[in-house]
């Protein structure tokens, strides 16, 4: 054992050797024959497990000195004591709070040492330390009545503080002298502010298309029936044949042409039996969408809004008896916004916001056994902004522009100058889409009790009621319909539990189940299920 100034030193190897010697003396009752002088242990020798007692005071340290290099150190409760290896053979144990824990030391040869560590409270905690704690509490938390007492190696805090921050500071101040039991109450805080989010969705979709194409057809010239098309649009359907007349072959024509699209330019020469179907169209389309939802949320709580709907689509769940089981699920679409407002210490409103605009897209849909499952075109933004009360921010200026040109022609003939234009077709489509989302957060308060609520203007009046009794609860206050008065203060634990996030609302969309794919009937589904006798769609 070695001695160092200001630190208690304990030798773990000395304790281990003493225990080994005691175990050897108990194992043999008769004197053992003389043995040669003991040799020093080899480098690979390990020590037996042993348990030792180690005591330290709060705020002080003890040094454990081992003969063998240390491989690993573990301590049970880090809040009571802390072990630090300061050299290959020395461990510093610091007392943090009054209590008991364990210390285990492994050396490089596999030997282990067990210590029961006891951390004692400061002997002066009942005297000057309590007075110092009271002075610091009065200086740091003026006007808040906090009582400090000491009993059974613990410091007890009682009284009422203004908020959780004051409770945390009082706990930190008292912890400097030892273990603290927090019995403080907290003044009941005011209700969280209500935050109204005004959202404006503005979407404009514009498109312009120009088509130019020609179809040539022959109903008997040269005793031939047929046509030439550039593929821009559907050519006329030709039926019948020539009667084999002489001369020009026109007099015996019995063929006919049927047109599916009447919005074309048609030229037909009866004397020759030939004609041309020309498609030259220009289209313009404008779609405007505007929504102004107002959503209310409490500080730090999530809120959402959806104006749209749900569409069904089949999903294969697995196999049952060798056949696939198909169920119907629903997916939402429309105008949606999810956000979480939080009031910052600076007095601003921090917003986590995710607006989205989506619509059904049957152009990119999928057909499964005759059922059309549409796709979804969506535009969404997921961002965070910080605004003052009443300020606005445009977070979505999404522009989408596209131009598509399609050019078709008949090989060789379409390249002839002037005449080749009759054997060419062209289609040009331009799309211009723009989405704008404007956010305005405001801190609002509810209408006071008894205040007149705003009236709504309805386009048609409703049928008068059958009774003259007003449809509301009785105005007389009774113990059954009166809330108890709010307490002035509550324990810290109760306030902390009330601030935990609540369980989110779970709104389950109905999922209807089909029978086995290809069967003769459909099983009855859930809320959104289907019933009937037709065969379910197969995938």
Secondary structure, DSSP 8 states (H G I E B T S, - for coil): ---BTTBEEEEHHHHHHHHHHHHHHHH--S------------TT------EEEEEEEBT-EEEEE-SS-EEEEEES-TTTEEEEEEETTEEEEEE-SSEEEEEEEEETTS-EEEEEEEEE--TTTTTHHHHHHHHHHHHHSTT--EEEEEETTEEEEEEEESSHHHHHHHHHHHHTTS-EEEEEEEE------EEEEEEEEEEEEEEEEEEEEEEEEEESGGG-EEEEE-SSS---EEE--B---STTS-TTB--EEE-S--SSEEEEETTTTEEEEEEEEEEEEEEEEEE--EEEEETT-EEEEEEEEEEEEEEEEEEETTEEEEEEEEEEEEEEEEEEEEE-TTS-EEEEEEEEEEEEEEEEEEEETTEEEEEEEEEE--EEEEE-TT-EEEEEEEEEEEEEEEEEE-TTGGGSTTGGGGGEEEEEEEEEEEEEEEEEEEEE----TT--------SS-----S-SS-SS--SS--GGGS-----SEEEHHHHHHHTS-----------EEEEETT-SSB---STT---BSS-----
